[in-house]
Amino acid sequence: MFCLTCPTDPRWAPCAADALDRVLVDHAHCEMKAASSALSLSARCLDAPHAVLPLVALAREELEHFERVLVELERRGLALGPPPVDAYAAELRRRARTSCRGDATKYVLSDRLLVGALIEARSCERFKLLAEELERRGHDAEAALYRELLASEARHYTTLRQLAIDVRGDEPATLRRLGELARLEGEIVASLPVEAAIHG
């Protein structure tokens, strides 16, 4: 899917569906972090003002998704609780920083946009797998939620990828870098245990 180099372990969707309450709490935190990340990126676009409005729009949509998942948590009587550590995202950001060659400061913003795009791509893949598993189990309302949200994740991937190209000003180089980061992302996914979490 998109640029992903490693598919999610087939054990993940049944694991996530078995512990859907836990996944929904984790999902809410992911949406909140995504909104915060988009706003943070928009504030760093002093040299790329054309990227600010798309990032603000993306943040707004992530907040809407956060609200949607919060409503589902409330319906189930679940508390949001403190945010869990997202080892996947943290490791992807770390590897992006340490793998950058040449003038690293020049490409920090485009790399951050590409990392965001990869996270959206992975979320999209996971939402599709979870929706299919929930449908198999007859949980149609929950499956419909994830089907709806995966379409947004796909748009977010496309938006962030294109903004990275625009910010860097060199499409071939940006896509090569996306390929490098996608390979690193695949290695991270392959190394993580199968857990009931959006990126677990």
C-alpha positions in Angstrom: 0.0 0.0 0.0 1.4 3.3 -1.1 5.2 3.1 -0.5 5.2 0.6 2.4 7.9 -2.0 2.0 6.7 -4.5 4.7 3.1 -5.6 5.2 1.6 -5.8 8.6 1.9 -9.2 10.3 -1.4 -11.1 9.5 -1.7 -11.8 13.2 -2.2 -8.1 14.0 -5.8 -7.6 12.9 -7.2 -10.5 14.9 -5.1 -9.3 17.9 -6.5 -5.8 17.5 -10.1 -6.9 17.1 -9.8 -9.1 20.2 -8.8 -6.0 22.2 -10.7 -3.3 20.4 -11.2 -1.2 23.6 -7.5 -1.0 24.0 -7.0 -0.2 20.3 -9.6 2.6 20.4 -7.8 4.3 23.4 -4.5 4.0 21.5 -6.2 5.3 18.3 -7.5 8.4 20.1 -4.0 9.2 21.3 -2.7 8.7 17.7 -5.2 11.2 16.3 -4.3 13.8 19.0 -0.6 13.3 18.3 -1.2 13.6 14.5 -3.1 16.9 15.0 -0.3 18.2 17.2 2.4 17.2 14.8 0.6 18.9 11.8 0.3 22.1 13.8 4.0 21.9 14.9 5.0 21.4 11.2 2.9 24.4 10.1 4.8 26.6 12.6 8.1 25.5 11.1 7.1 26.5 7.5 8.6 30.0 7.6 10.4 29.3 4.3 7.4 27.5 2.8 4.3 29.5 3.7 2.3 27.7 1.0 2.5 24.6 3.3 0.8 26.2 6.3 -2.8 26.1 5.3 -2.8 22.5 4.1 -1.1 21.5 7.4 -3.7 23.4 9.4 -6.5 21.8 7.5 -4.9 18.4 8.1 -4.6 19.2 11.8 -8.3 20.2 11.9 -9.3 16.9 10.3 -7.2 14.9 12.8 -8.9 16.7 15.7 -12.3 15.8 14.1 -11.1 12.1 14.1 -9.9 12.5 17.7 -13.4 13.7 18.6 -15.0 10.8 16.7 -13.0 8.2 18.6 -13.6 10.0 21.9 -17.3 9.7 21.3 -16.8 5.9 20.7 -14.8 5.7 23.9 -17.5 7.5 25.9 -20.2 5.2 24.4 -18.2 2.2 25.6 -17.5 3.7 29.1 -13.8 3.9 28.5 -11.4 6.5 29.8 -8.7 8.1 27.6 -6.0 7.9 30.2 -2.4 9.0 29.7 -0.8 8.7 26.2 1.1 5.4 25.7 4.7 5.5 24.3 4.6 5.1 20.5 7.9 3.2 20.0 7.2 2.9 16.3 6.9 6.7 15.6 9.8 7.6 17.9 12.1 5.1 16.2 11.1 6.2 12.7 11.8 9.8 13.6 15.2 8.8 15.2 16.2 6.8 12.1 15.2 9.7 9.8 17.5 12.0 11.7 20.4 9.6 11.8 20.2 8.5 8.2 20.1 12.0 6.7 23.2 12.7 4.5 24.7 16.0 3.4 23.2 19.2 4.8 20.8 17.7 7.3 19.3 21.0 8.4 18.3 21.8 4.8 16.0 18.8 4.6 14.6 18.6 8.2 11.2 19.9 7.2 10.8 17.7 4.1 12.0 14.6 6.1 9.4 15.4 8.9 6.7 15.6 6.2 7.8 12.3 4.7 7.9 10.6 8.2 4.3 11.9 8.7 3.3 10.5 5.3 4.7 7.1 6.2 2.8 7.1 9.5 -0.4 8.0 7.7 0.3 5.2 5.1 0.8 2.6 7.9 -2.4 3.8 9.7 -4.3 3.5 6.4 -3.1 -0.1 5.9 -4.0 -1.0 9.5 -7.4 0.6 9.4 -8.2 -1.4 6.3 -7.1 -4.6 7.9 -9.0 -3.9 11.1 -12.2 -3.0 9.2 -12.0 -6.3 7.3 -11.5 -8.2 10.5 -14.4 -6.4 12.2 -16.7 -7.1 9.3 -15.8 -10.8 9.4 -16.9 -10.7 13.1 -20.1 -8.9 12.3 -19.1 -5.7 14.0 -20.5 -3.5 11.2 -20.6 -0.2 13.1 -17.0 -0.3 14.2 -15.9 -1.6 10.7 -17.7 1.4 9.1 -15.8 3.8 11.4 -12.5 2.4 10.3 -13.5 2.3 6.6 -14.4 6.0 6.8 -11.2 6.9 8.5 -8.8 5.0 6.3 -9.9 7.2 3.3 -8.8 10.2 5.3 -5.5 8.6 6.1 -4.9 8.0 2.4 -5.6 11.7 1.7 -3.2 12.7 4.5 -0.5 10.5 3.1 -0.9 12.2 -0.4 -1.0 15.7 1.2 2.2 15.2 3.2 4.1 13.5 0.4 3.3 16.4 -2.0 4.2 19.0 0.6 7.5 17.3 1.1 8.1 17.5 -2.6 7.1 21.1 -2.7 9.2 22.1 0.3 12.3 20.3 -1.0 11.8 21.6 -4.5 13.2 18.4 -6.1 10.7 15.7 -6.8 13.1 12.9 -7.8 15.3 13.5 -4.7 12.3 13.6 -2.4 10.9 10.4 -3.8 14.3 8.7 -3.4 14.4 9.8 0.2 10.8 8.5 0.7 12.0 5.2 -0.6 14.9 5.2 1.9 12.6 6.1 4.8 10.0 3.5 3.7 12.7 0.8 3.9 13.6 1.9 7.4 9.9 2.0 8.4 9.6 -1.6 7.1 12.5 -2.7 9.2 10.9 -1.1 12.3 7.5 -2.7 11.6 9.1 -6.1 11.1 11.0 -5.8 14.5 8.0 -4.8 16.6 5.9 -7.3 18.6 2.3 -7.9 17.5 0.2 -5.8 19.9 -3.3 -4.4 20.2 -2.2 -0.9 19.1 -2.5 1.1 15.9 1.2 0.9 15.3 2.0 -2.2 17.4 
